[in-house]
Amino acid sequence: EIVLTQSPGTLSLSPGERVTLSCRASQSVSSNKLAWYQQKPGQAPRLLISGASSRATGIPDRFSGSGSGTDFTLTISRLEPEDFAVYYCQQYGSSPYTFGQGTKLEIK
Amino acid sequence: QVQLVQSGAEVKKPGASVKVSCRASGYTFTNYHVHWVRQAPGQGLEWMGVINCSGGTTVYAQKFQGRVTMTRDTSTSTVYMELTSLRSEDTAVYYCARSIGWYVSYDYWGQGTLVTVSS
């Protein structure tokens, strides 16, 4: 089973700032099948990025993903108020499809 | 538009079973897989398993092997997830989510179903 470790656990930031979230895998993620999801309280997760770097339909271009192998990042170039949420990475290259423990972005 | 609509909240006693449904609409049901993911209160996401809505093939996380069964009804475009021998640790919101293949991310999610296990 691939273990995904996200860092940091919580980030306190202000709107307009740039942020980079990290997701590290315990072994190489097959074909870089790594996704990022955003979850707001009381809502289902929403797909942001698939294949490590491809934005999902309708996702603003301030969200970008990069990385390969075992190290992946999600960058939000300029935080909007609606971006404060919890972010999860997930590898779906091999079963079981594991999630990271999440990074919470909170307003400073 | 694509929708995954789940059944309502459930309260169960320890040792009982629960069956949660996920009704799909707005797309060709048999072209997709449906995964189940759960989230305990205040916790992260946990993948439980997946069903191929065309042939019905399933893959379950080892943690749930023997306790979970995923089925589908193509006539109603509905997927079911049954979890047996419930314990308090199974209290969680259960989500269904679709993917177009075995190794593809989830582009649409259901609204979630809260299952509470309590004596």
HADDOCK unambig.tbl for C-alpha pairs under 7 A between the chains (distance, minus, plus):
assign (segid A and resid 35 and name CA) (segid B and resid 105 and name CA) 6.52 0.50 0.50
assign (segid A and resid 43 and name CA) (segid B and resid 111 and name CA) 6.99 0.50 0.50
assign (segid A and resid 44 and name CA) (segid B and resid 109 and name CA) 6.46 0.50 0.50
assign (segid A and resid 44 and name CA) (segid B and resid 111 and name CA) 5.87 0.50 0.50
assign (segid A and resid 44 and name CA) (segid B and resid 112 and name CA) 6.71 0.50 0.50
assign (segid A and resid 47 and name CA) (segid B and resid 106 and name CA) 6.72 0.50 0.50
assign (segid A and resid 47 and name CA) (segid B and resid 107 and name CA) 5.86 0.50 0.50
assign (segid A and resid 50 and name CA) (segid B and resid 105 and name CA) 6.34 0.50 0.50
assign (segid A and resid 92 and name CA) (segid B and resid 103 and name CA) 5.48 0.50 0.50
assign (segid A and resid 92 and name CA) (segid B and resid 104 and name CA) 6.42 0.50 0.50
assign (segid A and resid 92 and name CA) (segid B and resid 105 and name CA) 6.63 0.50 0.50
assign (segid A and resid 93 and name CA) (segid B and resid 103 and name CA) 5.59 0.50 0.50
assign (segid A and resid 96 and name CA) (segid B and resid 61 and name CA) 5.75 0.50 0.50
assign (segid A and resid 97 and name CA) (segid B and resid 47 and name CA) 6.26 0.50 0.50
assign (segid A and resid 98 and name CA) (segid B and resid 47 and name CA) 6.41 0.50 0.50
assign (segid A and resid 99 and name CA) (segid B and resid 45 and name CA) 6.28 0.50 0.50
assign (segid A and resid 99 and name CA) (segid B and resid 46 and name CA) 6.68 0.50 0.50
assign (segid A and resid 101 and name CA) (segid B and resid 44 and name CA) 5.44 0.50 0.50
assign (segid A and resid 102 and name CA) (segid B and resid 44 and name CA) 6.53 0.50 0.50
